[in-house]
């Protein structure tokens, strides 16, 4: 047969390559989702979306005249709760 492969060998080689590509794609997808989730949690933990200015605005809209001490107290409580929730999620 002078170097001509059997049809069964060609088929098996093709199937193995397709399976290898599918496993690699699936592994990349799972790994990418895991890494993106960790990065997002880290970003939210370091830079919360709720700022003292946003708290001031919300209190104003509710008809309150917030003092700076009250705003900072509320902000610190929110940060403390988010850190506690993140620590609990790690366990």
Residue, then its C-alpha position, 0 to 999 in steps of 0.5 A: x500500500x505504499x504509504x496510503x493509510x487505511x480509511x479507518x485510521x484517517x477517520x479515527x485521527x480526524x475524530x481524535x482531533x475534533x474531540x481534542x479541539x472541543x475539549x480545548x474549547x470547553x476548557x478555555x470557556x470554563x477557565x475564562x468564566x472562572x477568571x472573569x468572575x474572580x476579576x469582577x469580584x476583586x474589582x467590585x471589592x476594591x472599588x464599590x459602585x456606591x460612593x459618598x456622593x451617591x449616598x448624599x444624593x439618595x438621602x437628598x431625594x428621600x427628603x433628608x438633609x444629611x450631614x457629612x458624618x452621617x454620609x461617611x458612617x453610611x458609606x463605611x457600613x456599606x463597605x464593611x458589609x460588602x467585605x463581610x459578604x466577600x469573606x463569607x463567600x470565600x468560605 
